[in-house]
Structure formats: C-alpha cells, structure tokens
Amino acid sequence: MTLIKNNVTTVNTTEDLLKAPYGIQGADIINNTSAQSGDWYCIVSIEDNATLDVSGCTVNWRENGAALSTDIDLITGVPFYGDFTVVKLVDGKVIAYRK
C-alpha cells in the first residue's frame, strides 16, 4: 500500500501509513466564511455550530445522486471524510487535514 504525500512524494512504510489519519501531512484551521482552497481528506468541527456551506465547497459528495444542495451542520469532533479542494463555512471553526 502506498500513501501519496504530494504530487512527487509517496510513502509506504507501515509507520507512515499508520500516522496518516493523525495529520502527518499537517492541517489547516479554517475559522472564517471565505472559501479556502487546499487539498484535504478530512474536516473536523472544533467549535459548536459549525456549518459547511455546500454551495461554496468542492468535495466529492453527492446528495441523492446529485450535487449537494443542503448546508451541512458539522457535529463537533466527528470526522467528515472526502476529497476537499475548497471548503467554505457558514459559521464555526474546523480543522482540515491535508492529504
């Protein structure tokens, strides 16, 4: 198994693969309502009342087979996985883990 660390680097040691879910590539704190661009695989709300603005996000999620249309209330501490390239919040604060 191989983990793609960035567009030119991969890691495949057991230790690095096990560290991946714990942010070995780093993370970004997003705490405003501006669209933030990056390359993340997971976001976690770190503040009550965080809401994902799906109209301003780019993620590989579908809602009943179509593009997302309903903003998503993020439960504090629960990871939401996806291929995020743009994250936009209605309010709150999240930590976005880099790929």
C-alpha positions as CSV (number, residue, x, y, z in Angstrom):
1,M,0.0,0.0,0.0
2,T,1.2,3.5,-0.8
3,L,0.2,6.9,0.5
4,I,0.5,9.8,-1.8
5,K,2.1,12.6,0.3
6,N,2.1,15.2,-2.5
7,N,2.4,15.2,-6.3
8,V,6.0,13.9,-6.3
9,T,6.4,12.1,-3.0
10,T,4.9,8.9,-1.8
11,V,5.4,7.0,1.4
12,N,4.8,3.3,2.0
13,T,6.3,2.4,5.4
14,T,3.9,0.9,7.8
15,E,4.7,3.7,10.3
16,D,3.9,6.5,7.9
17,L,0.7,4.8,6.7
18,L,-0.5,4.4,10.3
19,K,0.3,8.1,11.0
20,A,-1.7,9.4,8.0
21,P,-5.1,9.6,9.8
22,Y,-3.4,11.6,12.6
23,G,-2.3,14.5,10.4
24,I,1.3,13.6,9.4
25,Q,0.9,15.9,6.4
26,G,-0.4,18.8,8.5
27,A,-3.7,20.6,8.9
28,D,-5.3,23.9,8.4
29,I,-7.6,25.7,10.8
30,I,-10.5,27.4,9.0
31,N,-12.4,29.9,11.1
32,N,-14.0,32.4,8.6
33,T,-16.6,32.4,5.9
34,S,-14.3,32.9,3.0
35,A,-13.7,30.0,0.6
36,Q,-10.4,28.2,1.4
37,S,-8.5,26.3,-1.2
38,G,-6.4,23.3,-0.4
39,D,-6.1,19.5,-0.7
40,W,-7.7,17.9,2.3
41,Y,-9.1,14.4,3.0
42,C,-10.9,15.1,6.3
43,I,-12.5,18.0,8.2
44,V,-13.5,18.1,11.8
45,S,-15.5,20.8,13.6
46,I,-13.6,22.1,16.6
47,E,-16.4,24.5,17.6
48,D,-20.1,24.1,18.2
49,N,-22.4,25.3,15.5
50,A,-20.0,24.8,12.6
51,T,-21.9,24.6,9.3
52,L,-20.5,23.7,5.9
53,D,-21.7,25.9,3.0
54,V,-22.1,23.3,0.3
55,S,-22.7,25.9,-2.4
56,G,-19.1,27.2,-1.8
57,C,-17.4,23.8,-1.3
58,T,-15.7,21.5,-3.8
59,V,-15.9,17.9,-2.5
60,N,-16.7,14.5,-4.0
61,W,-20.0,14.1,-2.1
62,R,-23.4,13.5,-3.7
63,E,-26.9,14.0,-2.3
64,N,-29.5,11.6,-3.8
65,G,-27.2,11.2,-6.9
66,A,-26.9,15.0,-7.5
67,A,-24.7,17.8,-6.3
68,L,-25.1,18.8,-2.7
69,S,-27.7,21.4,-2.1
70,T,-28.2,21.5,1.6
71,D,-25.7,23.0,4.0
72,I,-24.4,20.5,6.5
73,D,-24.2,21.0,10.2
74,L,-21.0,19.5,11.4
75,I,-21.0,17.7,14.8
76,T,-18.1,18.8,17.0
77,G,-15.3,16.2,17.0
78,V,-16.8,14.0,14.3
79,P,-14.6,13.5,11.2
80,F,-16.1,14.1,7.8
81,Y,-14.1,12.4,5.0
82,G,-13.9,13.4,1.4
83,D,-11.8,14.8,-1.3
84,F,-12.0,18.5,-0.3
85,T,-10.3,21.1,-2.6
86,V,-12.4,24.1,-1.5
87,V,-14.0,24.5,2.0
88,K,-16.4,27.3,2.9
89,L,-18.2,27.7,6.2
90,V,-21.4,29.4,7.1
91,D,-20.1,29.7,10.6
92,G,-17.9,27.9,13.1
93,K,-14.4,26.6,13.0
94,V,-12.9,23.4,11.5
95,I,-9.6,21.7,11.3
96,A,-8.9,20.4,7.7
97,Y,-6.3,17.6,7.4
98,R,-4.0,17.8,4.4
99,K,-3.5,14.8,2.1
